[in-house]
Amino acid sequence: MASSALKEQQRDLENKANDLSKLQKDIAKNHQVRKKYTIQLGENELVLKELDLLQEDANVYKLIGPVLVKQDLAEANANVRKRIEYISAELKRLDAALQDLEEKQTSKKDAIYKLQQRIQSLQAGKAKA
Amino acid sequence: MAKAEKKGTVTSLASLFPPDEARKASQRVLDTLVEHERELHQLNQFVSDNNNVIDLVQRLPEQLHHDIMVPFGKAAFFPGRIIHTNEFKVLLGENYYVDRTSKQTTEILKRRGNTLQSQVDSIKAVMQDLKAEASFFDATASEAAEGLVEIREDYIEEASSETVSHADMKTADEDEEYARLFSRMDELEKEELEAENGDECESEDGDVKDLGNQVSLDNRVKNLEVLFNFLEQDLSYQLNERSTSFMCSHEASKVQPASKVLPRTSGPHNTHTAMSKPSISDKEQRIQLQTTPTNEAFTGSIVEHTHNTDSNLRGQSNSSKKTVSRFKMQRMQH
């Protein structure tokens, strides 16, 4: 009876550990994506700064696949701005997701810790018996 | 490891921070440090690349055309020449290109160099932090390995014995402070007394003179102003002597300024004595009239008045004319 309960709890613990590792993977992924976006944001900001410094009549091209496509400066500017906005929004979203994940992680850790303790006490009880 | 002592516990540092754990931590920090070093190296490479490009871009328009080998595909080159040496297509990032002249390109590249430099700086700062952290972990590890112990004493146990010593220390501190205060007071009093003595002598002289010498009214007013602080003190002091109840109301307003006024009055007083001679005599006469019955005030006999015991502050204001020992006596009474 006690041993079956113990087994069940151990299975439970295993499941939770798996969940936790999944969460940690998610967090790592989130970090990676965020890093990428941060770099892109920096790059876009640099581009915007340079575009702002250009004269009205400067030729701006965008590399699309193998070809350079001529673009209007104003258009390019608007595009970059939009891109920055998008990236910022994405970053914010990622931040929120990360926070959520971290909360989940701590709660999972707590649960696992408690389970471990219970299993230990069960084992101790078994050893005595 | 923890040994129960009479007061508190002794814990070896090794049990709190196992040496190999601390070492592991320091190792981890060192790893990140190495990573940052690599990043820094890369950044430095970027910086030098950037500088090279700036150089090249500045040199290119020096001639109308350059003979070069043009890369073609992966492994082939064919001879060619660069014409339009002052026209560049600059990649701004995000696949945006822009037509620029050599000069404009240089500017863009320089701006890029600045951003790179700031990145280098920030990474260097981070590395410094990491180094400090690593050395801290190392120190902890070695301390733990050496068998350093942490001694912890229970607060509750301390409370009974410690409070007493604390209080002692406090009073000791206070005593010291008082002593310092007194010595300062002493100095000021001496000055005051000297000034006063001078005044009194002079005023008595002036008394005689004043009978003959009539001084103009506004001169007197001016002098009165100068004397005001001093006289007020005198009055309050004498009133103290007279009646406790009256003094209380008067003192209430006087007490605090009195101590502040003291150092100030001694200055102007000294300087003005000569000029205010006649009017002093005038005022002083009146005061003297008042004081004559309680003239002992100046001799220092007032010490034992009833009101003296009730507050230190009052004592201070009184003492402006008294010898130091009185303070100490009061302190002792307290």
Interface residues (C-beta under 8 A of the other chain):
Chain A: Q40 E43 N44 L46 V47 K49 E50 L51 L54 A58 N59 V60 Y61 K62 L63 I64 L68 Q71 A76 V80 R83
Chain B: K89 L92 G93 E94 N95 Y96 Y97 V98 D99 R100 I108 R111 R112 T115
